[in-house]
Amino acid sequence: MSLPSERGWSWLVAGGLGLALAVSLVRGDDGFLTEPPDYIKECRIADRNFVNCSTQSIQQLFDKLNDGIPGLTSIKSFDPFHLNRIRISQGNSNAINLKVELANVKIVGFGHTHVLESQVFKKDYSWKTTFTLPVMKLKGDYSLFGRILLIPLNGRGQVFLDADNMTVTMHTKTRLYSKGGFTFYNVTNCRVDFKMDGLRSYFSNLFNGNKQLEDSTNKFFNDNWRMLADALYTVITQTIEDILLDVLKKIFHYIPANFFVSDIPTPEQLYGKAKPKPK
């Protein structure tokens, strides 16, 4: 096998530099986009039709997440999405007093997100986004102690939740920061509310092997799914919030806010002084 000549090495080096330059034009030296991608629609917040434009843009972003955003390797999978652990304690009434821990959680359904409306508020560039999930399925390991609907529970096993036609309203807080001559969103908080048209559930080993009691309790939960949905409201909202906060932080550290809102101010223009870059 012969080695390249001196001239050959020159071509290889030049080619490598050309490839690096091409990558930098797409990705940026610090791991962010420097050119608007074709899967985002740029909108002007000063325009009258901004909400419609922003809604289309965010829908296109969700659609692209199914295939994966090129260069954004920190999001391994959007649908299904995996969470390692969720811990929740709630006790908002005599009927509900729970300590719940979920582990090895797998959530299916975000790939079919349908965005109904995307609002961005000029005062602080926070967002209000409303979307539907035709189906959201959750599977994982659970441990549970307390009571739901006055039923005392103390179990550990697998849980299955299957929600129909969820409508989710997401309230997102951001801080603007500058990087590489662009304005970026630092997503600092995500809070959701939801409603749904149905909820099917199954908890295995609810009563440490008493199959008859386990089956009757699961039947009661499914026959009274609205009451169960209320009882599990905090569990479901925290699951959705954990998913969205993780995904949104990664997306908006990678894609400049300018590509979503072309007339977005700089941090200095909005806040009056420079804000530190988030760690």
C-alpha angles and dihedrals in degrees: 000000000000124000121233116268122246088265089048091054089051091056091047092051092046091048091050091051090049091051091048090050091050091051092048091054089057103033109022128229093270096048103269137109118267097182126053110259120230092240094067126072113215114226136188115227088207091063121096093230094050095119092054091046093047091048090055092046095051091046089054089050093053090047091053092051088067091064094034128255109264111248095012100106097160091081102070097178134356098184110054096027122193129212122186100208144351124189121191136172119187136165111165099148144007088267096054127049112144145164109192132178123184123191136180089019120186119190123192126189110056090103088073096053112151113198113216099178139355118196126183118193117220094209095071105349093247117149140227112198126180120194142156131231110200089200133008119183125188127191127175150115116288141190117193136182127176133037139303120195089353090302111129111229134187112162148131125203141086126326128203122191123181115184123190126217101343119194110204128192113199123198111195128189121204142178120209120230136172128242129165094348094309135102116239136190117238101201105214105169140014124191125177140192123192147182128194141193097224145355128204118188144175129188116190122212094012093157102030097266103331094132096181093054091042093053094046092049093049089049090051091051092051094045089051099037095148090059090047091049089054090048092050095040094113092046092052096043093049090049092053092043093051091051096046096043092052093047097042094049091054095044097049095046085056103040118051116239087231088073091059099036108025094191096046112141125242116254088254091054093048101039102025095238139044117281122214118258110257117252 
